[in-house]
Amino acid sequence: MAIPAVLVVVPLGIILILSGLIVNLIQAALYILVRPISKNMYRRTNKVVAELLWLELVWLFDWWAGFKVELYTDSETFQLLGKENALLICNHRSDIDWLVGWVLAQRTGCLGSTLAIMKKEVKCLPIIGWSMWFSDYVFLERSWAKDEGTLQSGFRKLEDFSLPFWLALFVEGTRYTEEKLLAAQRYAASRGLPVPRNVLIPRTKGFVSAVTHMRSFVPAIYDCTVAVSKNQPRPTMLGICRRQSSVMKVQIRRHQMQELPETADGIGQWCKDIFVTKDAVLERYFCMDSFSDLPQQDIGRPKKSFFVVISWICVLVYGITKFFQWSSLLSSWEGIAFSATFLVLVTIVMQILIQSSESEHSTPVNTVTQDPMEERLLQ
């Protein structure tokens, strides 16, 4: 991490880590004391507590970096966003697609009840991963023999979820890169399938399981297509910290769950067809600069995340000031060494969080033995 980046990341990291630890401790207390008594009360309270942390990342996106999300959807779907349970399927185009989802969820009032199916390593991430674990995110090992039961258990837990929730599933299974696209194209060509140009081939087993188990209590599937505005750098968390802004385009089409086929093969083929359509949408955008035929909706930029961050800064500055006055920490070499160690730890933790979001650290492509990896692209 370059020195200029450190000068930005460390102050942001101090706020995020200290406030995040407070949130994690509150979540842990709620999990131990409230959840055994009332799962409903726990989820409602945790929604508010988790948002105190997650809104800080929304603030980074909205106010610090000045990102913009352009949402394209019909007016009926726009009115239903945040008011019903929904399964979201989305292409995984950039390192911050998940954060774009949080921004949209915040706009529609369901940020604290937004869930996702993620790789198990994420739950070990300091602060953010821990808060996701307390919020009923579903974590997988990328082995169907182990994950099938995990998914079914996770879906059953959502049956009595008392708040409107979104469950996000990136069915491509990994982030888009040129190397992974080439592997998907080789696989498609060898099987006589439509050859993708802007998306990867979806892995449908998890999607089939989700539809099969949640059809009775999730009325809608939100088909989300994400694109980074043309001629702008690929957005990253480090870029956000450096205040590199961009425009993200999102199209949402709503499908009623009951309209999907009943058979597993039919559901899987429906998902594959959706991604063929996504590919065409993105190809038209990149070639003709026309992203969607749906109207653009005004989602604004609420000030709630701004006020949450200002409140955290005031609380933390007051608490740190009082702590140093009480402990006289900076009056001794031991105290100075302790403070320096803390700053180093903040830098390391932020480095871990930033690197975990980068596409270079996502699921690797086996370039030596292509066939086994390519075979898994349709699973």
Secondary structure, DSSP 8 states (H G I E B T S, - for coil): --HHHHHHHHHHHHHHHHHHHHHHHHHHHHHHHTTTT-HHHHHHHHHHHHHHHHHHHHHIIIIIS--EEEEE--HHHHHHTTTS-EEEEE---STTHHHHHHHHHHHHT-GGGEEEEEEGGGGGSTTHHHHHHHTT-EEE-S-HHHHHHHHHHHHHHTTT--S--EEEE-TT-S---HHHHHHHHHHHHHHT----SSS-----HHHHHHHHHHTTT--EEEEEEEEE-TTS----HHHHHTT---EEEEEEEEEEGGGS-SSHHHHHHHHHHHHHHHHHHHHHHHHHS---SS-EE-----SHHHHHHHHHHHHHHHHHHHHHHHH-GGGSHHHHHHHHHHHHHHHHHHHHHHHHTSGGGSS---SSSHHHHHHHTT-
